[in-house]
């Protein structure tokens, strides 16, 4: 294998690594967007739970289960 063939092979490997790195960056970016979205949902749910009357220790008859449950 001569020097030019080795150089071409190295360039091909580098090119493939750059493509793979770009693909991995896209995956990480998409995952971070999903994590941010899920964190926003969790925060909204926590806020909703804190605002319910039962969270304050106040129970309403509308939300109370009948005794036969």
Predicted model as a PDB file, atoms N, CA, C, CB and O in Angstrom, pLDDT in the B-factor column:
MODEL        1                                                                  
ATOM      1  N   UNK A   1       0.849  -1.160   0.000  1.00 83.00           N  
ATOM      2  CA  UNK A   1       0.000   0.000   0.000  1.00 83.00           C  
ATOM      3  C   UNK A   1       0.907   1.238   0.000  1.00 83.00           C  
ATOM      4  CB  UNK A   1      -0.973  -0.010   1.226  1.00 83.00           C  
ATOM      5  O   UNK A   1       1.761   1.406   0.870  1.00 83.00           O  
ATOM      6  N   UNK A   2       0.696   2.084  -0.986  1.00 94.00           N  
ATOM      7  CA  UNK A   2       1.562   3.259  -1.057  1.00 94.00           C  
ATOM      8  C   UNK A   2       1.006   4.409  -0.205  1.00 94.00           C  
ATOM      9  CB  UNK A   2       1.724   3.712  -2.518  1.00 94.00           C  
ATOM     10  O   UNK A   2      -0.075   4.309   0.376  1.00 94.00           O  
ATOM     11  N   UNK A   3       1.757   5.472  -0.150  1.00 94.00           N  
ATOM     12  CA  UNK A   3       1.421   6.601   0.714  1.00 94.00           C  
ATOM     13  C   UNK A   3       0.103   7.250   0.305  1.00 94.00           C  
ATOM     14  CB  UNK A   3       2.540   7.634   0.685  1.00 94.00           C  
ATOM     15  O   UNK A   3      -0.685   7.632   1.171  1.00 94.00           O  
ATOM     16  N   UNK A   4      -0.147   7.381  -0.972  1.00 94.00           N  
ATOM     17  CA  UNK A   4      -1.389   8.020  -1.429  1.00 94.00           C  
ATOM     18  C   UNK A   4      -2.610   7.181  -1.070  1.00 94.00           C  
ATOM     19  CB  UNK A   4      -1.344   8.251  -2.945  1.00 94.00           C  
ATOM     20  O   UNK A   4      -3.637   7.728  -0.668  1.00 94.00           O  
ATOM     21  N   UNK A   5      -2.513   5.869  -1.209  1.00 95.00           N  
ATOM     22  CA  UNK A   5      -3.618   4.984  -0.833  1.00 95.00           C  
ATOM     23  C   UNK A   5      -3.909   5.093   0.669  1.00 95.00           C  
ATOM     24  CB  UNK A   5      -3.290   3.517  -1.210  1.00 95.00           C  
ATOM     25  O   UNK A   5      -5.067   5.124   1.087  1.00 95.00           O  
ATOM     26  N   UNK A   6      -2.851   5.151   1.463  1.00 96.00           N  
ATOM     27  CA  UNK A   6      -3.038   5.292   2.916  1.00 96.00           C  
ATOM     28  C   UNK A   6      -3.685   6.628   3.244  1.00 96.00           C  
ATOM     29  CB  UNK A   6      -1.690   5.162   3.656  1.00 96.00           C  
ATOM     30  O   UNK A   6      -4.548   6.702   4.119  1.00 96.00           O  
ATOM     31  N   UNK A   7      -3.280   7.672   2.556  1.00 96.00           N  
ATOM     32  CA  UNK A   7      -3.839   8.994   2.786  1.00 96.00           C  
ATOM     33  C   UNK A   7      -5.332   9.029   2.420  1.00 96.00           C  
ATOM     34  CB  UNK A   7      -3.062  10.045   1.977  1.00 96.00           C  
ATOM     35  O   UNK A   7      -6.142   9.607   3.145  1.00 96.00           O  
ATOM     36  N   UNK A   8      -5.676   8.419   1.315  1.00 97.00           N  
ATOM     37  CA  UNK A   8      -7.081   8.354   0.890  1.00 97.00           C  
ATOM     38  C   UNK A   8      -7.897   7.569   1.912  1.00 97.00           C  
ATOM     39  CB  UNK A   8      -7.205   7.702  -0.514  1.00 97.00           C  
ATOM     40  O   UNK A   8      -9.013   7.962   2.251  1.00 97.00           O  
ATOM     41  N   UNK A   9      -7.349   6.472   2.400  1.00 97.00           N  
ATOM     42  CA  UNK A   9      -8.044   5.663   3.399  1.00 97.00           C  
ATOM     43  C   UNK A   9      -8.268   6.458   4.690  1.00 97.00           C  
ATOM     44  CB  UNK A   9      -7.246   4.380   3.696  1.00 97.00           C  
ATOM     45  O   UNK A   9      -9.340   6.378   5.290  1.00 97.00           O  
ATOM     46  N   UNK A  10      -7.268   7.217   5.112  1.00 97.00           N  
ATOM     47  CA  UNK A  10      -7.400   8.044   6.310  1.00 97.00           C  
ATOM     48  C   UNK A  10      -8.461   9.126   6.090  1.00 97.00           C  
ATOM     49  CB  UNK A  10      -6.041   8.687   6.681  1.00 97.00           C  
ATOM     50  O   UNK A  10      -9.262   9.393   6.985  1.00 97.00           O  
ATOM     51  N   UNK A  11      -8.473   9.744   4.918  1.00 98.00           N  
ATOM     52  CA  UNK A  11      -9.475  10.768   4.621  1.00 98.00           C  
ATOM     53  C   UNK A  11     -10.893  10.187   4.632  1.00 98.00           C  
ATOM     54  CB  UNK A  11      -9.183  11.411   3.259  1.00 98.00           C  
ATOM     55  O   UNK A  11     -11.835  10.837   5.085  1.00 98.00           O  
ATOM     56  N   UNK A  12     -11.029   8.982   4.140  1.00 98.00           N  
ATOM     57  CA  UNK A  12     -12.343   8.312   4.142  1.00 98.00           C  
ATOM     58  C   UNK A  12     -12.779   8.047   5.584  1.00 98.00           C  
ATOM     59  CB  UNK A  12     -12.292   6.971   3.331  1.00 98.00           C  
ATOM     60  O   UNK A  12     -13.935   8.283   5.935  1.00 98.00           O  
ATOM     61  N   UNK A  13     -11.872   7.565   6.406  1.00 98.00           N  
ATOM     62  CA  UNK A  13     -12.199   7.305   7.808  1.00 98.00           C  
ATOM     63  C   UNK A  13     -12.595   8.586   8.529  1.00 98.00           C  
ATOM     64  CB  UNK A  13     -11.016   6.650   8.517  1.00 98.00           C  
ATOM     65  O   UNK A  13     -13.558   8.601   9.295  1.00 98.00           O  
ATOM     66  N   UNK A  14     -11.857   9.651   8.286  1.00 98.00           N  
ATOM     67  CA  UNK A  14     -12.178  10.930   8.922  1.00 98.00           C  
ATOM     68  C   UNK A  14     -13.541  11.420   8.468  1.00 98.00           C  
ATOM     69  CB  UNK A  14     -11.103  11.981   8.604  1.00 98.00           C  
ATOM     70  O   UNK A  14     -14.322  11.927   9.273  1.00 98.00           O  
ATOM     71  N   UNK A  15     -13.825  11.272   7.205  1.00 98.00           N  
ATOM     72  CA  UNK A  15     -15.121  11.695   6.675  1.00 98.00           C  
ATOM     73  C   UNK A  15     -16.265  10.906   7.321  1.00 98.00           C  
ATOM     74  CB  UNK A  15     -15.155  11.522   5.148  1.00 98.00           C  
ATOM     75  O   UNK A  15     -17.297  11.476   7.677  1.00 98.00           O  
ATOM     76  N   UNK A  16     -16.076   9.613   7.465  1.00 98.00           N  
ATOM     77  CA  UNK A  16     -17.101   8.785   8.114  1.00 98.00           C  
ATOM     78  C   UNK A  16     -17.277   9.180   9.582  1.00 98.00           C  
ATOM     79  CB  UNK A  16     -16.732   7.291   8.011  1.00 98.00           C  
ATOM     80  O   UNK A  16     -18.400   9.217  10.085  1.00 98.00           O  
ATOM     81  N   UNK A  17     -16.185   9.472  10.256  1.00 98.00           N  
ATOM     82  CA  UNK A  17     -16.269   9.890  11.652  1.00 98.00           C  
ATOM     83  C   UNK A  17     -16.995  11.223  11.791  1.00 98.00           C  
ATOM     84  CB  UNK A  17     -14.872   9.990  12.259  1.00 98.00           C  
ATOM     85  O   UNK A  17     -17.774  11.412  12.725  1.00 98.00           O  
ATOM     86  N   UNK A  18     -16.746  12.136  10.876  1.00 98.00           N  
ATOM     87  CA  UNK A  18     -17.445  13.422  10.914  1.00 98.00           C  
ATOM     88  C   UNK A  18     -18.952  13.233  10.705  1.00 98.00           C  
ATOM     89  CB  UNK A  18     -16.875  14.375   9.844  1.00 98.00           C  
ATOM     90  O   UNK A  18     -19.768  13.874  11.366  1.00 98.00           O  
ATOM     91  N   UNK A  19     -19.302  12.343   9.774  1.00 98.00           N  
ATOM     92  CA  UNK A  19     -20.728  12.059   9.545  1.00 98.00           C  
ATOM     93  C   UNK A  19     -21.368  11.441  10.784  1.00 98.00           C  
ATOM     94  CB  UNK A  19     -20.905  11.117   8.338  1.00 98.00           C  
ATOM     95  O   UNK A  19     -22.479  11.809  11.167  1.00 98.00           O  
ATOM     96  N   UNK A  20     -20.665  10.507  11.403  1.00 98.00           N  
ATOM     97  CA  UNK A  20     -21.190   9.859  12.599  1.00 98.00           C  
ATOM     98  C   UNK A  20     -21.315  10.863  13.741  1.00 98.00           C  
ATOM     99  CB  UNK A  20     -20.289   8.687  13.015  1.00 98.00           C  
ATOM    100  O   UNK A  20     -22.294  10.835  14.487  1.00 98.00           O  
ATOM    101  N   UNK A  21     -20.342  11.735  13.881  1.00 98.00           N  
ATOM    102  CA  UNK A  21     -20.388  12.752  14.922  1.00 98.00           C  
ATOM    103  C   UNK A  21     -21.580  13.689  14.713  1.00 98.00           C  
ATOM    104  CB  UNK A  21     -19.078  13.550  14.945  1.00 98.00           C  
ATOM    105  O   UNK A  21     -22.258  14.050  15.675  1.00 98.00           O  
ATOM    106  N   UNK A  22     -21.833  14.078  13.487  1.00 98.00           N  
ATOM    107  CA  UNK A  22     -22.984  14.932  13.188  1.00 98.00           C  
ATOM    108  C   UNK A  22     -24.299  14.206  13.507  1.00 98.00           C  
ATOM    109  CB  UNK A  22     -22.959  15.366  11.705  1.00 98.00           C  
ATOM    110  O   UNK A  22     -25.230  14.809  14.040  1.00 98.00           O  
ATOM    111  N   UNK A  23     -24.366  12.928  13.182  1.00 98.00           N  
ATOM    112  CA  UNK A  23     -25.565  12.146  13.508  1.00 98.00           C  
ATOM    113  C   UNK A  23     -25.765  12.070  15.021  1.00 98.00           C  
ATOM    114  CB  UNK A  23     -25.462  10.724  12.914  1.00 98.00           C  
ATOM    115  O   UNK A  23     -26.884  12.235  15.507  1.00 98.00           O  
ATOM    116  N   UNK A  24     -24.700  11.823  15.757  1.00 98.00           N  
ATOM    117  CA  UNK A  24     -24.792  11.756  17.215  1.00 98.00           C  
ATOM    118  C   UNK A  24     -25.193  13.105  17.803  1.00 98.00           C  
ATOM    119  CB  UNK A  24     -23.459  11.296  17.813  1.00 98.00           C  
ATOM    120  O   UNK A  24     -25.973  13.159  18.754  1.00 98.00           O  
ATOM    121  N   UNK A  25     -24.670  14.188  17.248  1.00 98.00           N  
ATOM    122  CA  UNK A  25     -25.060  15.514  17.717  1.00 98.00           C  
ATOM    123  C   UNK A  25     -26.550  15.761  17.506  1.00 98.00           C  
ATOM    124  CB  UNK A  25     -24.244  16.589  17.003  1.00 98.00           C  
ATOM    125  O   UNK A  25     -27.205  16.364  18.356  1.00 98.00           O  
ATOM    126  N   UNK A  26     -27.082  15.306  16.393  1.00 98.00           N  
ATOM    127  CA  UNK A  26     -28.508  15.461  16.132  1.00 98.00           C  
ATOM    128  C   UNK A  26     -29.334  14.653  17.135  1.00 98.00           C  
ATOM    129  CB  UNK A  26     -28.839  15.027  14.694  1.00 98.00           C  
ATOM    130  O   UNK A  26     -30.366  15.123  17.614  1.00 98.00           O  
ATOM    131  N   UNK A  27     -28.884  13.453  17.448  1.00 98.00           N  
ATOM    132  CA  UNK A  27     -29.590  12.622  18.427  1.00 98.00           C  
ATOM    133  C   UNK A  27     -29.587  13.299  19.795  1.00 98.00           C  
ATOM    134  CB  UNK A  27     -28.944  11.219  18.521  1.00 98.00           C  
ATOM    135  O   UNK A  27     -30.618  13.356  20.467  1.00 98.00           O  
ATOM    136  N   UNK A  28     -28.435  13.809  20.203  1.00 98.00           N  
ATOM    137  CA  UNK A  28     -28.335  14.487  21.495  1.00 98.00           C  
ATOM    138  C   UNK A  28     -29.230  15.720  21.513  1.00 98.00           C  
ATOM    139  CB  UNK A  28     -26.874  14.880  21.795  1.00 98.00           C  
ATOM    140  O   UNK A  28     -29.892  15.982  22.517  1.00 98.00           O  
ATOM    141  N   UNK A  29     -29.262  16.470  20.437  1.00 98.00           N  
ATOM    142  CA  UNK A  29     -30.102  17.665  20.344  1.00 98.00           C  
ATOM    143  C   UNK A  29     -31.581  17.299  20.478  1.00 98.00           C  
ATOM    144  CB  UNK A  29     -29.852  18.395  19.009  1.00 98.00           C  
ATOM    145  O   UNK A  29     -32.315  17.948  21.222  1.00 98.00           O  
ATOM    146  N   UNK A  30     -32.015  16.274  19.768  1.00 98.00           N  
ATOM    147  CA  UNK A  30     -33.410  15.835  19.846  1.00 98.00           C  
ATOM    148  C   UNK A  30     -33.753  15.342  21.248  1.00 98.00           C  
ATOM    149  CB  UNK A  30     -33.681  14.728  18.818  1.00 98.00           C  
ATOM    150  O   UNK A  30     -34.834  15.630  21.763  1.00 98.00           O  
ATOM    151  N   UNK A  31     -32.845  14.607  21.861  1.00 98.00           N  
ATOM    152  CA  UNK A  31     -33.088  14.117  23.217  1.00 98.00           C  
ATOM    153  C   UNK A  31     -33.192  15.274  24.204  1.00 98.00           C  
ATOM    154  CB  UNK A  31     -31.974  13.156  23.647  1.00 98.00           C  
ATOM    155  O   UNK A  31     -34.023  15.234  25.111  1.00 98.00           O  
ATOM    156  N   UNK A  32     -32.372  16.292  24.044  1.00 98.00           N  
ATOM    157  CA  UNK A  32     -32.428  17.434  24.950  1.00 98.00           C  
ATOM    158  C   UNK A  32     -33.737  18.193  24.786  1.00 98.00           C  
ATOM    159  CB  UNK A  32     -31.242  18.369  24.707  1.00 98.00           C  
ATOM    160  O   UNK A  32     -34.312  18.664  25.768  1.00 98.00           O  
ATOM    161  N   UNK A  33     -34.211  18.314  23.547  1.00 98.00           N  
ATOM    162  CA  UNK A  33     -35.506  18.957  23.322  1.00 98.00           C  
ATOM    163  C   UNK A  33     -36.619  18.176  24.017  1.00 98.00           C  
ATOM    164  CB  UNK A  33     -35.798  19.073  21.813  1.00 98.00           C  
ATOM    165  O   UNK A  33     -37.512  18.765  24.628  1.00 98.00           O  
ATOM    166  N   UNK A  34     -36.560  16.851  23.921  1.00 98.00           N  
ATOM    167  CA  UNK A  34     -37.571  16.013  24.558  1.00 98.00           C  
ATOM    168  C   UNK A  34     -37.492  16.124  26.078  1.00 98.00           C  
ATOM    169  CB  UNK A  34     -37.404  14.552  24.126  1.00 98.00           C  
ATOM    170  O   UNK A  34     -38.520  16.197  26.750  1.00 98.00           O  
ATOM    171  N   UNK A  35     -36.278  16.136  26.618  1.00 98.00           N  
ATOM    172  CA  UNK A  35     -36.101  16.284  28.072  1.00 98.00           C  
ATOM    173  C   UNK A  35     -36.665  17.620  28.535  1.00 98.00           C  
ATOM    174  CB  UNK A  35     -34.604  16.173  28.460  1.00 98.00           C  
ATOM    175  O   UNK A  35     -37.362  17.680  29.548  1.00 98.00           O  
ATOM    176  N   UNK A  36     -36.370  18.688  27.805  1.00 98.00           N  
ATOM    177  CA  UNK A  36     -36.899  20.007  28.168  1.00 98.00           C  
ATOM    178  C   UNK A  36     -38.423  20.003  28.161  1.00 98.00           C  
ATOM    179  CB  UNK A  36     -36.370  21.084  27.205  1.00 98.00           C  
ATOM    180  O   UNK A  36     -39.055  20.574  29.050  1.00 98.00           O  
ATOM    181  N   UNK A  37     -39.008  19.362  27.164  1.00 98.00           N  
ATOM    182  CA  UNK A  37     -40.467  19.283  27.070  1.00 98.00           C  
ATOM    183  C   UNK A  37     -41.050  18.499  28.251  1.00 98.00           C  
ATOM    184  CB  UNK A  37     -40.882  18.626  25.739  1.00 98.00           C  
ATOM    185  O   UNK A  37     -42.036  18.920  28.855  1.00 98.00           O  
ATOM    186  N   UNK A  38     -40.439  17.369  28.569  1.00 98.00           N  
ATOM    187  CA  UNK A  38     -40.916  16.552  29.682  1.00 98.00           C  
ATOM    188  C   UNK A  38     -40.755  17.274  31.022  1.00 98.00           C  
ATOM    189  CB  UNK A  38     -40.168  15.221  29.715  1.00 98.00           C  
ATOM    190  O   UNK A  38     -41.607  17.145  31.901  1.00 98.00           O  
ATOM    191  N   UNK A  39     -39.676  18.027  31.180  1.00 98.00           N  
ATOM    192  CA  UNK A  39     -39.497  18.796  32.411  1.00 98.00           C  
ATOM    193  C   UNK A  39     -40.578  19.866  32.535  1.00 98.00           C  
ATOM    194  CB  UNK A  39     -38.099  19.443  32.446  1.00 98.00           C  
ATOM    195  O   UNK A  39     -41.073  20.122  33.633  1.00 98.00           O  
ATOM    196  N   UNK A  40     -40.945  20.488  31.421  1.00 98.00           N  
ATOM    197  CA  UNK A  40     -42.011  21.490  31.452  1.00 98.00           C  
ATOM    198  C   UNK A  40     -43.338  20.850  31.834  1.00 98.00           C  
ATOM    199  CB  UNK A  40     -42.132  22.191  30.090  1.00 98.00           C  
ATOM    200  O   UNK A  40     -44.110  21.429  32.598  1.00 98.00           O  
ATOM    201  N   UNK A  41     -43.606  19.669  31.313  1.00 98.00           N  
ATOM    202  CA  UNK A  41     -44.840  18.953  31.656  1.00 98.00           C  
ATOM    203  C   UNK A  41     -44.842  18.604  33.148  1.00 98.00           C  
ATOM    204  CB  UNK A  41     -44.988  17.663  30.795  1.00 98.00           C  
ATOM    205  O   UNK A  41     -45.854  18.785  33.825  1.00 98.00           O  
ATOM    206  N   UNK A  42     -43.727  18.109  33.654  1.00 97.00           N  
ATOM    207  CA  UNK A  42     -43.649  17.760  35.081  1.00 97.00           C  
ATOM    208  C   UNK A  42     -43.858  18.990  35.958  1.00 97.00           C  
ATOM    209  CB  UNK A  42     -42.290  17.112  35.403  1.00 97.00           C  
ATOM    210  O   UNK A  42     -44.539  18.916  36.981  1.00 97.00           O  
ATOM    211  N   UNK A  43     -43.281  20.110  35.566  1.00 97.00           N  
ATOM    212  CA  UNK A  43     -43.447  21.338  36.344  1.00 97.00           C  
ATOM    213  C   UNK A  43     -44.903  21.780  36.333  1.00 97.00           C  
ATOM    214  CB  UNK A  43     -42.546  22.458  35.793  1.00 97.00           C  
ATOM    215  O   UNK A  43     -45.427  22.214  37.358  1.00 97.00           O  
ATOM    216  N   UNK A  44     -45.561  21.674  35.183  1.00 96.00           N  
ATOM    217  CA  UNK A  44     -46.971  22.054  35.091  1.00 96.00           C  
ATOM    218  C   UNK A  44     -47.840  21.121  35.936  1.00 96.00           C  
ATOM    219  CB  UNK A  44     -47.438  22.033  33.624  1.00 96.00           C  
ATOM    220  O   UNK A  44     -48.781  21.574  36.589  1.00 96.00           O  
ATOM    221  N   UNK A  45     -47.536  19.841  35.926  1.00 95.00           N  
ATOM    222  CA  UNK A  45     -48.297  18.888  36.737  1.00 95.00           C  
ATOM    223  C   UNK A  45     -48.096  19.152  38.226  1.00 95.00           C  
ATOM    224  CB  UNK A  45     -47.886  17.450  36.398  1.00 95.00           C  
ATOM    225  O   UNK A  45     -49.047  19.095  39.005  1.00 95.00           O  
ATOM    226  N   UNK A  46     -46.858  19.441  38.617  1.00 94.00           N  
ATOM    227  CA  UNK A  46     -46.587  19.739  40.024  1.00 94.00           C  
ATOM    228  C   UNK A  46     -47.337  21.001  40.457  1.00 94.00           C  
ATOM    229  CB  UNK A  46     -45.069  19.909  40.261  1.00 94.00           C  
ATOM    230  O   UNK A  46     -47.890  21.054  41.556  1.00 94.00           O  
ATOM    231  N   UNK A  47     -47.352  21.994  39.605  1.00 94.00           N  
ATOM    232  CA  UNK A  47     -48.082  23.229  39.904  1.00 94.00           C  
ATOM    233  C   UNK A  47     -49.579  22.947  40.020  1.00 94.00           C  
ATOM    234  CB  UNK A  47     -47.820  24.296  38.814  1.00 94.00           C  
ATOM    235  O   UNK A  47     -50.249  23.479  40.906  1.00 94.00           O  
ATOM    236  N   UNK A  48     -50.093  22.119  39.134  1.00 92.00           N  
ATOM    237  CA  UNK A  48     -51.518  21.768  39.160  1.00 92.00           C  
ATOM    238  C   UNK A  48     -51.868  21.015  40.445  1.00 92.00           C  
ATOM    239  CB  UNK A  48     -51.888  20.913  37.926  1.00 92.00           C  
ATOM    240  O   UNK A  48     -52.904  21.267  41.059  1.00 92.00           O  
ATOM    241  N   UNK A  49     -51.002  20.098  40.838  1.00 89.00           N  
ATOM    242  CA  UNK A  49     -51.249  19.318  42.051  1.00 89.00           C  
ATOM    243  C   UNK A  49     -51.235  20.217  43.275  1.00 89.00           C  
ATOM    244  CB  UNK A  49     -50.206  18.202  42.201  1.00 89.00           C  
ATOM    245  O   UNK A  49     -52.057  20.051  44.176  1.00 89.00           O  
ATOM    246  N   UNK A  50     -50.308  21.167  43.317  1.00 89.00           N  
ATOM    247  CA  UNK A  50     -50.238  22.082  44.454  1.00 89.00           C  
ATOM    248  C   UNK A  50     -51.462  22.984  44.542  1.00 89.00           C  
ATOM    249  CB  UNK A  50     -48.985  22.927  44.363  1.00 89.00           C  
ATOM    250  O   UNK A  50     -51.805  23.465  45.622  1.00 89.00           O  
ATOM    251  N   UNK A  51     -52.113  23.213  43.420  1.00 88.00           N  
ATOM    252  CA  UNK A  51     -53.263  24.110  43.397  1.00 88.00           C  
ATOM    253  C   UNK A  51     -54.577  23.393  43.711  1.00 88.00           C  
ATOM    254  CB  UNK A  51     -53.360  24.779  42.047  1.00 88.00           C  
ATOM    255  O   UNK A  51     -55.602  24.053  43.878  1.00 88.00           O  
ATOM    256  N   UNK A  52     -54.572  22.086  43.795  1.00 82.00           N  
ATOM    257  CA  UNK A  52     -55.807  21.365  44.086  1.00 82.00           C  
ATOM    258  C   UNK A  52     -56.159  21.540  45.553  1.00 82.00           C  
ATOM    259  CB  UNK A  52     -55.673  19.865  43.733  1.00 82.00           C  
ATOM    260  O   UNK A  52     -55.265  21.659  46.390  1.00 82.00           O  
ATOM    261  N   UNK A  53     -57.452  21.559  45.882  1.00 69.00           N  
ATOM    262  CA  UNK A  53     -57.862  21.732  47.274  1.00 69.00           C  
ATOM    263  C   UNK A  53     -57.335  20.633  48.194  1.00 69.00           C  
ATOM    264  CB  UNK A  53     -59.364  21.779  47.358  1.00 69.00           C  
ATOM    265  O   UNK A  53     -57.057  20.898  49.363  1.00 69.00           O  
ATOM    266  N   UNK A  54     -57.195  19.422  47.699  1.00 66.00           N  
ATOM    267  CA  UNK A  54     -56.728  18.314  48.529  1.00 66.00           C  
ATOM    268  C   UNK A  54     -55.268  18.505  48.939  1.00 66.00           C  
ATOM    269  CB  UNK A  54     -56.894  16.987  47.785  1.00 66.00           C  
ATOM    270  O   UNK A  54     -54.846  17.986  49.973  1.00 66.00           O  
ATOM    271  N   UNK A  55     -54.502  19.237  48.150  1.00 57.00           N  
ATOM    272  CA  UNK A  55     -53.105  19.471  48.502  1.00 57.00           C  
ATOM    273  C   UNK A  55     -52.989  20.379  49.723  1.00 57.00           C  
ATOM    274  CB  UNK A  55     -52.356  20.084  47.319  1.00 57.00           C  
ATOM    275  O   UNK A  55     -52.010  20.295  50.464  1.00 57.00           O  
ATOM    276  N   UNK A  56     -53.970  21.236  49.938  1.00 59.00           N  
ATOM    277  CA  UNK A  56     -53.973  22.135  51.089  1.00 59.00           C  
ATOM    278  C   UNK A  56     -54.607  21.490  52.323  1.00 59.00           C  
ATOM    279  CB  UNK A  56     -54.710  23.417  50.743  1.00 59.00           C  
ATOM    280  O   UNK A  56     -54.719  22.125  53.371  1.00 59.00           O  
ATOM    281  N   UNK A  57     -55.009  20.264  52.196  1.00 61.00           N  
ATOM    282  CA  UNK A  57     -55.665  19.592  53.303  1.00 61.00           C  
ATOM    283  C   UNK A  57     -57.172  19.822  53.301  1.00 61.00           C  
ATOM    284  CB  UNK A  57     -55.075  20.060  54.612  1.00 61.00           C  
ATOM    285  O   UNK A  57     -57.873  19.367  54.205  1.00 61.00           O  
ATOM    286  N   UNK A  58     -57.659  20.508  52.313  1.00 61.00           N  
ATOM    287  CA  UNK A  58     -59.102  20.755  52.213  1.00 61.00           C  
ATOM    288  C   UNK A  58     -59.690  19.724  51.259  1.00 61.00           C  
ATOM    289  CB  UNK A  58     -59.406  22.222  51.721  1.00 61.00           C  
ATOM    290  O   UNK A  58     -59.296  19.644  50.095  1.00 61.00           O  
ATOM    291  N   UNK A  59     -60.609  18.959  51.748  1.00 59.00           N  
ATOM    292  CA  UNK A  59     -61.249  17.958  50.908  1.00 59.00           C  
ATOM    293  C   UNK A  59     -62.651  18.441  50.590  1.00 59.00           C  
ATOM    294  CB  UNK A  59     -61.276  16.562  51.602  1.00 59.00           C  
ATOM    295  O   UNK A  59     -63.364  18.947  51.457  1.00 59.00           O  
ATOM    296  N   UNK A  60     -63.023  18.284  49.373  1.00 62.00           N  
ATOM    297  CA  UNK A  60     -64.369  18.659  48.979  1.00 62.00           C  
ATOM    298  C   UNK A  60     -65.175  17.392  48.753  1.00 62.00           C  
ATOM    299  CB  UNK A  60     -64.357  19.549  47.706  1.00 62.00           C  
ATOM    300  O   UNK A  60     -64.620  16.336  48.451  1.00 62.00           O  
ATOM    301  N   UNK A  61     -66.459  17.502  48.897  1.00 63.00           N  
ATOM    302  CA  UNK A  61     -67.316  16.335  48.695  1.00 63.00           C  
ATOM    303  C   UNK A  61     -67.345  15.909  47.236  1.00 63.00           C  
ATOM    304  CB  UNK A  61     -68.729  16.627  49.175  1.00 63.00           C  
ATOM    305  O   UNK A  61     -67.600  14.743  46.937  1.00 63.00           O  
ATOM    306  N   UNK A  62     -67.088  16.832  46.332  1.00 66.00           N  
ATOM    307  CA  UNK A  62     -67.073  16.487  44.906  1.00 66.00           C  
ATOM    308  C   UNK A  62     -65.960  15.497  44.585  1.00 66.00           C  
ATOM    309  CB  UNK A  62     -66.908  17.749  44.055  1.00 66.00           C  
ATOM    310  O   UNK A  62     -66.120  14.652  43.704  1.00 66.00           O  
ATOM    311  N   UNK A  63     -64.852  15.590  45.278  1.00 67.00           N  
ATOM    312  CA  UNK A  63     -63.694  14.736  44.996  1.00 67.00           C  
ATOM    313  C   UNK A  63     -63.587  13.541  45.937  1.00 67.00           C  
ATOM    314  CB  UNK A  63     -62.429  15.549  45.082  1.00 67.00           C  
ATOM    315  O   UNK A  63     -62.720  12.687  45.751  1.00 67.00           O  
ATOM    316  N   UNK A  64     -64.433  13.469  46.915  1.00 71.00           N  
ATOM    317  CA  UNK A  64     -64.345  12.405  47.907  1.00 71.00           C  
ATOM    318  C   UNK A  64     -64.987  11.134  47.370  1.00 71.00           C  
ATOM    319  CB  UNK A  64     -65.015  12.832  49.223  1.00 71.00           C  
ATOM    320  O   UNK A  64     -66.045  11.182  46.743  1.00 71.00           O  
ATOM    321  N   UNK A  65     -64.353  10.011  47.616  1.00 74.00           N  
ATOM    322  CA  UNK A  65     -64.880   8.728  47.180  1.00 74.00           C  
ATOM    323  C   UNK A  65     -65.982   8.280  48.124  1.00 74.00           C  
ATOM    324  CB  UNK A  65     -63.763   7.671  47.108  1.00 74.00           C  
ATOM    325  O   UNK A  65     -65.912   8.529  49.328  1.00 74.00           O  
ATOM    326  N   UNK A  66     -66.980   7.632  47.594  1.00 73.00           N  
ATOM    327  CA  UNK A  66     -68.031   7.071  48.456  1.00 73.00           C  
ATOM    328  C   UNK A  66     -67.433   5.985  49.346  1.00 73.00           C  
ATOM    329  CB  UNK A  66     -69.207   6.494  47.604  1.00 73.00           C  
ATOM    330  O   UNK A  66     -66.417   5.389  48.989  1.00 73.00           O  
ATOM    331  N   UNK A  67     -68.046   5.719  50.499  1.00 75.00           N  
ATOM    332  CA  UNK A  67     -67.482   4.747  51.446  1.00 75.00           C  
ATOM    333  C   UNK A  67     -67.435   3.311  50.918  1.00 75.00           C  
ATOM    334  CB  UNK A  67     -68.279   4.771  52.714  1.00 75.00           C  
ATOM    335  O   UNK A  67     -66.663   2.497  51.425  1.00 75.00           O  
ATOM    336  N   UNK A  68     -68.240   2.992  49.920  1.00 76.00           N  
ATOM    337  CA  UNK A  68     -68.232   1.593  49.431  1.00 76.00           C  
ATOM    338  C   UNK A  68     -67.085   1.310  48.485  1.00 76.00           C  
ATOM    339  CB  UNK A  68     -69.537   1.274  48.733  1.00 76.00           C  
ATOM    340  O   UNK A  68     -66.997   0.189  47.983  1.00 76.00           O  
ATOM    341  N   UNK A  69     -66.194   2.263  48.208  1.00 62.00           N  
ATOM    342  CA  UNK A  69     -65.031   2.006  47.350  1.00 62.00           C  
ATOM    343  C   UNK A  69     -63.905   1.429  48.124  1.00 62.00           C  
ATOM    344  CB  UNK A  69     -64.574   3.260  46.667  1.00 62.00           C  
ATOM    345  O   UNK A  69     -62.846   1.151  47.561  1.00 62.00           O  
TER     346      UNK A  69                                                      
ENDMDL                                                                          
END                                                                             
